Amino acid sequence: MATKVKTMVAPLQWVTIDGEGKNNAMQGNEPHFQYTASILFEKDSKEHKQLLTQIDGEWKTYKEKFGVKGLPKTNGIKPYMVESDDKSDIDPATEKIRKVDSGKVMATFKTNTKWPDGNDQIVKVFDGKGNDITTAVRNADWSIGNGSTGILHGSAAANNVGGTHKVTLYLSAVQIAHLDKYTGSTVEADDIGGEEIDLGEDVAAVPQTGGPNL
């Protein structure tokens, strides 16, 4: 069982809808590649409540069918955590800057990169006018960046996979209202007056990482 869902226009985050996808397998398990896309809402905004209403409808049907009580363990929406502005606020558990609640929530939709029969799964892409631009986006040398806005289309499916009752958000399409292209991270190295280094045969013996971690 599943309910079709569609978000309102909001900022898109971490859109990965082509290539090998993202490995979402738990540590130690076999790789599990999926296409994923997230969308940000202000907490309790009309955009947040609109998606939540659709999820709640799916959960209500599931509860009535299977006699489940209470709330789902997860529903695809989580608080959006960001680094503390106080850079000295270190979390002793991770030894990194502590994460704090931003006042926003993030909904994450996902789908497997392959169908059960082994054929490729394709996440459709539409422009703001509803035109199908899937092929053009998949063939481009850029991806949909975090500055983009749009709508996520998919379905909400209540289930007990893994032994807990929850609602999972599945991705079927991304509709772009505003596109901010992501072309990858590049570093421009200028002539700074130093010497040219002859690495010779040493290059073959050193793992190449694509440059310094700047």
C-alpha positions in Angstrom: 0.0 0.0 0.0 1.2 3.5 -0.7 -0.1 7.1 -1.1 1.0 9.4 -3.8 2.6 12.5 -2.4 3.9 15.8 -3.8 5.6 18.6 -1.9 5.2 22.3 -2.3 8.0 24.3 -3.8 10.9 24.6 -1.3 14.8 24.4 -1.2 16.2 21.1 -2.5 19.1 19.4 -0.9 21.5 16.6 -1.8 19.8 15.6 -5.0 21.5 12.3 -6.3 19.4 10.9 -9.1 21.8 9.5 -11.6 25.0 7.5 -11.9 25.6 4.8 -9.3 23.5 6.7 -6.7 24.2 6.7 -3.0 25.2 3.7 -0.9 22.7 3.7 2.0 23.6 0.3 3.4 24.3 0.0 7.1 28.0 -0.4 7.9 29.1 -4.0 7.5 26.2 -4.9 5.1 26.2 -5.4 1.3 26.1 -2.2 -0.7 22.6 -0.8 -1.3 22.6 1.9 -3.9 19.7 4.4 -4.0 18.7 7.6 -5.6 17.8 10.2 -3.1 16.6 13.8 -2.8 15.8 16.0 0.2 13.8 19.1 0.6 13.8 21.7 3.4 10.9 23.4 5.2 10.6 25.8 8.0 9.2 23.8 10.9 5.4 23.9 11.1 5.2 26.0 7.9 2.5 25.4 5.4 5.0 23.5 3.3 5.8 21.2 6.2 2.2 20.7 7.2 1.1 20.0 3.6 3.5 17.0 3.3 2.8 15.9 6.9 -0.9 15.7 6.1 -0.3 13.4 3.2 1.9 11.2 5.3 -0.6 11.1 8.1 -3.3 9.9 5.7 -1.1 6.9 4.7 -0.3 6.1 8.3 -4.0 6.3 9.3 -4.9 3.7 6.6 -2.1 1.4 7.7 -3.0 1.6 11.4 -6.6 0.7 10.6 -5.7 -2.2 8.4 -3.1 -3.8 10.7 -4.4 -2.6 14.2 -1.3 -0.6 14.9 -1.4 2.1 17.6 0.6 5.3 18.2 2.9 7.1 15.8 5.3 5.7 13.2 8.8 5.2 14.3 10.0 7.4 11.5 8.1 9.2 8.7 10.9 10.5 6.4 11.0 13.9 8.0 13.7 14.9 10.5 15.0 18.1 12.2 17.6 19.7 10.1 20.7 20.0 12.2 23.6 22.4 11.6 26.9 23.2 13.2 26.7 25.5 16.2 27.8 29.1 15.5 30.0 28.8 18.6 33.0 27.0 17.0 34.3 26.1 20.5 31.2 24.1 21.2 32.7 20.7 20.7 30.6 17.5 21.1 32.8 15.2 23.3 31.3 12.1 21.7 32.5 13.1 18.2 35.1 15.7 19.0 33.5 17.9 16.3 31.5 21.1 16.5 28.2 20.3 18.1 25.1 20.0 15.8 22.1 22.2 16.8 18.5 22.4 15.7 18.2 24.9 12.8 14.4 25.4 13.2 13.9 23.7 9.9 13.0 20.1 8.9 14.3 18.0 6.1 12.2 15.4 4.2 14.2 12.7 2.3 12.8 10.7 -0.6 14.6 7.7 -2.0 14.3 4.8 -4.4 16.6 1.9 -5.4 18.8 2.5 -8.5 17.6 -0.9 -9.9 14.2 -2.6 -10.2 14.0 -6.1 -8.8 14.5 -7.5 -12.4 17.8 -5.7 -12.6 16.7 -2.9 -15.0 17.7 0.7 -14.2 15.4 2.8 -12.2 15.0 6.3 -13.7 13.9 9.3 -11.6 12.1 11.7 -13.9 13.0 15.4 -14.0 10.6 18.2 -15.0 11.0 21.9 -15.4 8.8 24.6 -13.9 6.4 24.3 -16.9 6.0 20.6 -16.5 8.2 19.7 -19.5 10.1 16.4 -19.2 13.8 17.2 -19.2 15.0 13.9 -17.7 17.4 13.0 -20.6 18.9 16.5 -20.8 19.7 16.5 -17.0 21.1 13.0 -17.0 23.4 13.8 -19.9 24.6 17.1 -18.5 28.0 17.7 -16.9 26.4 19.2 -13.9 23.9 18.1 -11.2 21.1 19.8 -9.3 22.8 21.8 -6.7 21.7 22.7 -3.1 20.8 26.3 -4.2 17.9 24.9 -6.3 14.2 25.0 -5.4 11.5 22.7 -6.6 9.0 20.0 -5.8 9.6 16.3 -5.0 7.1 13.8 -6.3 6.7 10.3 -5.0 4.8 8.1 -2.6 4.5 7.5 1.2 4.4 3.8 2.1 3.8 2.6 5.7 5.6 -0.6 6.4 7.3 -2.7 9.1 10.5 -3.5 7.2 13.2 -4.1 9.8 10.7 -4.8 12.5 9.5 -1.3 13.2 6.3 0.4 12.0 7.2 3.5 9.9 6.4 5.5 6.8 9.0 5.6 4.0 9.1 8.3 1.3 9.8 7.0 -2.1 11.1 9.2 -4.9 9.7 9.2 -8.5 10.4 12.7 -9.9 12.0 16.0 -9.2 10.4 19.2 -10.6 12.7 22.2 -10.7 11.4 25.7 -10.0 14.9 27.3 -9.9 18.1 25.5 -10.9 21.5 26.1 -9.3 23.9 23.9 -11.2 26.6 22.0 -9.2 29.6 21.3 -11.3 31.9 19.8 -8.7 34.7 21.2 -6.5 37.6 22.7 -8.3 40.8 24.5 -7.1 42.5 27.1 -9.2 46.2 27.0 -8.6 48.1 30.1 -9.7 51.8 30.7 -10.2 53.0 31.8 -6.8 56.7 32.1 -7.7 57.8 28.8 -6.3 59.8 26.1 -7.9 58.5 23.3 -10.2 58.8 20.0 -8.4 60.1 17.0 -10.3 58.4 14.0 -8.7 59.8 11.5 -11.2 59.1 7.9 -10.5 57.8 8.8 -7.0 54.4 9.7 -8.5 53.6 6.0 -9.2 54.3 5.1 -5.6 51.9 7.6 -4.1 48.1 7.2 -4.1 46.6 10.1 -6.1 43.8 11.9 -4.3 43.0 14.7 -6.7 44.9 17.4 -4.9 45.3 18.8 -1.4 42.5 19.0 1.1 42.1 22.8 1.0 
